[in-house]
Amino acid sequence: MPGTAASSAVLDETDLNDLNDLHLYEVDEVVRMTKLPRTWLTRRAGEKRIPCSYLGKYLRFSADDIRELIAMHRIDPKTGLPRQASKAA
């Protein structure tokens, strides 16, 4: 097969193990998990305001992206401010 030798030269066994743990979520999956409106999610991703990946034209989210999205919007219980804002103060 063309390209097989080049592919195996670039990827070693460690890289393949890392890929086995990788799962990218589609927009509708993230919408179901987070209960966010689809338009909110896609608009902010398009504006590069939330962590995400584009594979070509396809928007995807890793588990780390989703965790970071949630963390970005946490409220500090002591100040009532978003945690990012409270750290800067």
Helices and strands as residue ranges (DSSP letters): H 4-10, H 13-20, E 25-26, H 27-34, H 38-46, E 53-55, E 58-61, H 63-72, H 83-88
